[in-house]
Amino acid sequence: MTRQTIAVVGAGLAGLRAAERLLDAGAQVTLLEKSRGPGGRCATRRSPVGPFDHGAGAFRARTPAFQAAVAAAATQGLLHAAPAGQRLLDLDPGPSDAPAWRGAPFMNAWPQALRERLVGRGLRLLTEATVRGLRRESTGWLLELAEEPARAALGDTRFDAVLLAVPAEQAVPLLQPHDPAQAALLAACRSEACITLMAAWSDPQPGGPHLLRPAEGPLALAFRQDAFDTGAADLAPTRWTAHARADWSLAAIDTPPEALLAPMLHALRDALGEAAPGGAPTHAAVHRWRYAQLLQAAAAPCGWSAALGLGSCGDGWLGSSEAAMPLDGLERAWLSAGALVDRVLGG
Ligand SMILES: Cc1cc2nc3c(=O)[nH]c(=O)nc-3n(C[C@H](O)[C@H](O)[C@H](O)COP(=O)(O)OP(=O)(O)OC[C@H]3O[C@@H](n4cnc5c(N)ncnc54)[C@H](O)[C@@H]3O)c2cc1C
């Protein structure tokens, strides 16, 4: 293969995996990420009272390829499985008995370690670099970036190929002007919104549940974040992460986060009943995920136009309803990125 120059847009698990496979193949890779760090929805929010896993909380590995990747990351201490026979965040192991996995100690440990390893191998990573448009010229692809510092860093680099590893809804407008057929596949995808509360109390809260799945009210799931602490000092001893139901979240998605604090705290207290921590929280924040988890992903493993050098991957793909067991979002993201790079290298 001639040394290809490739842009990967989005540094979630899919973008990091695509970048890794491309570096393995000898490509020159630039990874562009709109936020300050990698991980995407495999996310951990740092706070003065300790970290909160405010995106994916756990995942399963059902295919041999992803199981191998997860086992390798576990060997490096970046992931850990639920102890045998136990459930982690109430993920049902299902008939395949796939255990639930978590980042160790927190969810973004794996993407952070991948980032460091890839940068060490020559990856050019640009953060706070939002790709808002793609331009195709005879000499290659040019990326239009929103932020001036990233624009200056990128210069007029031209790329042989652009791989989009962003949520389906955000890939569509970038694909549409160039490859309407690929855009149409992702336009059929639908993601659920999710409003997430991160709240901490300075008093220890002994006993009580560590996990809630309330049958009614705004919350779908809440868990004691401090259950995953590894003894670091200065962490608030009682920390809850709570995710609202999809319908409640969608109705609230354009409400300012400050205005969502009171109803989310109220919902958590209601769900906990007598086990609710007393007094005001020492820390509380809300994150609004407009696109959290896919309701329906495209059936194909990825999108790729060899003629254009334009592709897409991520959890918007590999949603085949014929699969015996639907794959979790993180596994779809990982596998889809591998499938796309196979297509890119295959020409
Ligand atoms: C609250 C919540 C709970 C979840 N629970 C689970 C779970 O239990 N199990 C599970 O497996 N999955 C779960 N998921 C889903 C899982 O997190 C995703 O499926 C997975 O992280 C998707 O990875 P990705 O790389 O495809 O996309 P992402 O992680 O979204 O990465 C895309 C990246 O692209 C960046 N980006 C977007 N647009 C641009 C642009 N224009 N320019 C530059 N960068 C851009 C984003 O900032 C992001 O970093 C959950 C998600 C949320 C939010």
PDBQT file of the ligand as one rigid body, heavy atoms in Angstrom, charges set to zero:
ROOT
HETATM    1  C1  LIG A 401     -25.832   7.757  29.076  1.00  0.00    +0.000 C 
HETATM    2  C2  LIG A 401     -25.280   6.690  28.169  1.00  0.00    +0.000 A 
HETATM    3  C3  LIG A 401     -25.338   5.360  28.574  1.00  0.00    +0.000 A 
HETATM    4  C4  LIG A 401     -24.818   4.355  27.741  1.00  0.00    +0.000 A 
HETATM    5  N1  LIG A 401     -24.820   3.070  28.176  1.00  0.00    +0.000 NA
HETATM    6  C5  LIG A 401     -24.184   2.132  27.440  1.00  0.00    +0.000 A 
HETATM    7  C6  LIG A 401     -24.003   0.816  27.924  1.00  0.00    +0.000 A 
HETATM    8  O1  LIG A 401     -24.439   0.496  29.046  1.00  0.00    +0.000 OA
HETATM    9  N2  LIG A 401     -23.343  -0.096  27.150  1.00  0.00    +0.000 N 
HETATM   10  C7  LIG A 401     -22.827   0.247  25.914  1.00  0.00    +0.000 A 
HETATM   11  O2  LIG A 401     -22.187  -0.568  25.244  1.00  0.00    +0.000 OA
HETATM   12  N3  LIG A 401     -23.003   1.494  25.427  1.00  0.00    +0.000 NA
HETATM   13  C8  LIG A 401     -23.660   2.427  26.151  1.00  0.00    +0.000 A 
HETATM   14  N4  LIG A 401     -23.782   3.691  25.664  1.00  0.00    +0.000 N 
HETATM   15  C9  LIG A 401     -23.446   3.946  24.259  1.00  0.00    +0.000 C 
HETATM   16  C10 LIG A 401     -21.937   3.966  24.022  1.00  0.00    +0.000 C 
HETATM   17  O3  LIG A 401     -21.352   4.939  24.853  1.00  0.00    +0.000 OA
HETATM   18  C11 LIG A 401     -21.732   4.296  22.548  1.00  0.00    +0.000 C 
HETATM   19  O4  LIG A 401     -22.369   3.322  21.761  1.00  0.00    +0.000 OA
HETATM   20  C12 LIG A 401     -20.250   4.329  22.140  1.00  0.00    +0.000 C 
HETATM   21  O5  LIG A 401     -19.486   5.059  23.071  1.00  0.00    +0.000 OA
HETATM   22  C13 LIG A 401     -20.167   4.939  20.748  1.00  0.00    +0.000 C 
HETATM   23  O6  LIG A 401     -18.819   5.102  20.385  1.00  0.00    +0.000 OA
HETATM   24  P1  LIG A 401     -18.483   5.897  19.041  1.00  0.00    +0.000 P 
HETATM   25  O7  LIG A 401     -17.023   5.984  18.953  1.00  0.00    +0.000 OA
HETATM   26  O8  LIG A 401     -19.233   5.275  17.919  1.00  0.00    +0.000 OA
HETATM   27  O9  LIG A 401     -19.136   7.332  19.229  1.00  0.00    +0.000 OA
HETATM   28  P2  LIG A 401     -18.810   8.443  20.336  1.00  0.00    +0.000 P 
HETATM   29  O10 LIG A 401     -18.325   7.833  21.581  1.00  0.00    +0.000 OA
HETATM   30  O11 LIG A 401     -19.988   9.336  20.401  1.00  0.00    +0.000 OA
HETATM   31  O12 LIG A 401     -17.575   9.238  19.692  1.00  0.00    +0.000 OA
HETATM   32  C14 LIG A 401     -17.781  10.197  18.698  1.00  0.00    +0.000 C 
HETATM   33  C15 LIG A 401     -16.815  11.344  18.926  1.00  0.00    +0.000 C 
HETATM   34  O13 LIG A 401     -16.932  12.242  17.817  1.00  0.00    +0.000 OA
HETATM   35  C16 LIG A 401     -16.846  13.566  18.299  1.00  0.00    +0.000 C 
HETATM   36  N5  LIG A 401     -17.489  14.410  17.286  1.00  0.00    +0.000 N 
HETATM   37  C17 LIG A 401     -18.802  14.475  16.957  1.00  0.00    +0.000 A 
HETATM   38  N6  LIG A 401     -18.983  15.324  15.924  1.00  0.00    +0.000 NA
HETATM   39  C18 LIG A 401     -17.760  15.800  15.593  1.00  0.00    +0.000 A 
HETATM   40  C19 LIG A 401     -17.289  16.714  14.612  1.00  0.00    +0.000 A 
HETATM   41  N7  LIG A 401     -18.124  17.309  13.740  1.00  0.00    +0.000 N 
HETATM   42  N8  LIG A 401     -15.956  16.987  14.548  1.00  0.00    +0.000 NA
HETATM   43  C20 LIG A 401     -15.081  16.393  15.423  1.00  0.00    +0.000 A 
HETATM   44  N9  LIG A 401     -15.481  15.508  16.372  1.00  0.00    +0.000 NA
HETATM   45  C21 LIG A 401     -16.794  15.216  16.458  1.00  0.00    +0.000 A 
HETATM   46  C22 LIG A 401     -17.563  13.520  19.638  1.00  0.00    +0.000 C 
HETATM   47  O14 LIG A 401     -17.167  14.604  20.476  1.00  0.00    +0.000 OA
HETATM   48  C23 LIG A 401     -17.133  12.154  20.176  1.00  0.00    +0.000 C 
HETATM   49  O15 LIG A 401     -15.958  12.252  20.967  1.00  0.00    +0.000 OA
HETATM   50  C24 LIG A 401     -24.275   4.709  26.476  1.00  0.00    +0.000 A 
HETATM   51  C25 LIG A 401     -24.194   6.057  26.098  1.00  0.00    +0.000 A 
HETATM   52  C26 LIG A 401     -24.687   7.030  26.939  1.00  0.00    +0.000 A 
HETATM   53  C27 LIG A 401     -24.567   8.479  26.525  1.00  0.00    +0.000 C 
ENDROOT
TORSDOF 0
